[in-house]
């Protein structure tokens, strides 16, 4: 039961109680007191009565006597004939006081009942109105067109640019916006105008929303925040109305910042739907386009938006005059990751063995959100162990948990499946160690994980890579096939355990041919159509940009790459078959081994192949 309902029922009970109390008070005067005529006559004869007051009733012979006794007690006697009782009292030597017949109160009889009804009705109306106003989900229909943007005033935002770590270049670009909001005259003197819109694009978790909040906090200006999905409703015209209302409110608080998170929910490319182009989402987008750069003037309003799907946005919203500046918020490099780790470790007591620089080196590809989650999982591990500080081992366990999944140590596995898994993971690990661009090995385990894998081999990326080389992609394909190759060599049979490995290898080989132009037979031509697959309406009428003959060539080229990598990877594993057996036996014994234990299995350093040897023949 909600708080409003509880208050309503409480007030209802109080009202009913007051009405019942009023009725009860009114009936007190007509209740029987238990005082009888016989007792009264006996007290008169015994001279115990000192005074009698007679109160007749209107339009009747009945009435009541108020009797005062010598001991000070007062009693009430109801009689049917006040004239007879008056004569009876006088006959016993007492002079009773006879009150006037009471006049009927028009207020109590006519006005008071009506007043009670009116008060109760008004009370119920106020309570129900307050309840409806407090319940946002049952708000009035007229509020549908109001903006749902949350306003944060300048002094309420405590996030500053100094508190955003790992995004040095991005902060430098946005510093111009802060300067314009603080001192607009410095820019207008030289004829410069502030960008009307800034689009932050990047992978999820890189800090786009945090940057927008920091800009507003640094400039000390009002900050309107809203999600793109908050504009669109099932009712036609509501989204456009909310856009108008939001910009109208922003003009009242100018200069200010409007931040639209996940703008791709409302700014997708027009004309790509199944049922035509005139739908609620497109009306909302049209209104947003007009507000950002139409006939109206929005001086001092900066629109910031964030998305990780800039490829599906409508071209009209990306042009200069709307989103003038596009800032790519990239994943942090090793220095940025170390700064982010320091920020998130401020409220976490660290042990003396924790090395944040080493953690930053081993978390290549992690975003700011990933790093925060890593330290949080490590803190949970420390709390579960009853410690008040974090150890390096906590972070190591969290690294496996975040990267692979929770280990299911209690799951029962047959000895045959465990042996197959041990050789499968050993095949991956050997290739990670031998090939120059894909290692080294961080952990090898045959403990099942929460993602459905029977085991895992986790590499340890020690450097950030801006792009992939042809040799690196081929080595990745070879590593993916290593588990399947080990099964075939040892058991002369294969399992379904390599399903995801084969899918990963096939996808990489196809991209080499169709997207990266890394096939000599196909040439440097892009045949990849994946960028349009999100638009169902366009995809239905979209013809492939190559012939069936080229499709066959692509399939043959992909197969050639996979077959060549399979042959080379098999040769390496056969040369290291002794290490394969040692690694599998150690895994069966310990279930999980680390980098040092694995590298100790190699009697001598395997000659490192040159990258050109991995090129397609």
C-alpha angles and dihedrals in degrees: 000000000000125000092250092054091049091052091047094054091045092054091045091055091048092052093049090048093053092050092050091048091052092051091048093051090051092053095050092084094057098043118114110254096200092243110133135205090241093057091049094051091047091051090050092054091048091050091239093131117087102173140011127197118193118206112187122201125233120264094002141077092234126096144139138269124217105205123197116200130204091253089059095254117141122212133183123219123188114212134186097217118036093183093057093045091050091055091046093053093047090052088063093055099261124124106216123207110237114204124211120264105269117247117235113255110232090193095056094040100043115010101037097059091048090048091052091052092048093049092050092049093049090048093052091047092053093047094049092046092051090048093053092046092051094050106077094188090059096041123144119285091241091065093064092087095051119105118258094204114134114230120216114185121222098257093047096061110086097174113108134181090253088065092058109087131192098025104091100148093041091054091049090055092049093046088081089062091052091051092050093050090049098041111015092163092068090063100037091056091067094041096257122145126205116249108263094213138021120197117203111201128180147107119306113278098023094118106262095141091043091054092053092051091048092053091053092046093048093049091043093225132134114279124209113196126187139152122241091237091059091073100057121078135163090254115087115244097015094107094051090047091053091051091053092047093048094053091044089056091045091055089057090056098040127183092050145125126247112202119195112190119205092008091177087080090071105018102057118142112283124239096034100105128107096236102047133277105282103086136129095266094054092048088054091050091049091054091048090052091051094048094049097048115355136106091303123081121229103188115188096009115121117190115209122185136180130207141152093204104061089150092072098048121114112263091228093066093048097057123105111273092045109042098008096170130042117195119193110215102204131193110275121261123229093280092047092048091053091051091049091049090052091052094050092043094057094094095036119083108229127206122235092256095060112109111189092184090058091047090052090053093051096047100067110163095024118134125216090264090051092052092048089051091048093056092042091054089048090052090051090053091051092049091049089054091052096247128134095211138050124251129201088249090060090057091046091054091046090051090058092043093051096041101040110009139253113319115241100212093164094060112113113231127179119245091245093055091044091053092048090050092049093055091041093055092041089057090055093045095051092054091046089055099042102042111078103220105043109051175075110120116240102180137354117197140169093195110117116245136211092258092068097259119137090217142337144223113210120197124208113231107206099182140039117248123204094191141006125251124216091246092051093053092048090050090050089054090050092051091049090055094046096090094051091048093052091051091051094048098047104032101025085227138082135224137203091253092098094059096110091041092056091047091051093048093047093050091050093049093048092051090051089058103036104030112021099040093230097141120095093201096048096038135211097316129124112232096163117122099176094112092071099045093095091066107075096182093052094043093057092060096032118110121210115261093228138049129257089254091059090047089057091049090051091052092049092048092050090050091049091054093049093046092048093049090046092054094048094046091049091052091053094049092047090053089050096042091124090058089045091060093043093050093047092049091049091049091050088052101043102017091216132042133181134223098275094049092048097047090049088066091071111089092196137009111271111233107261112236121228118248096244091063089066093056119109115275 
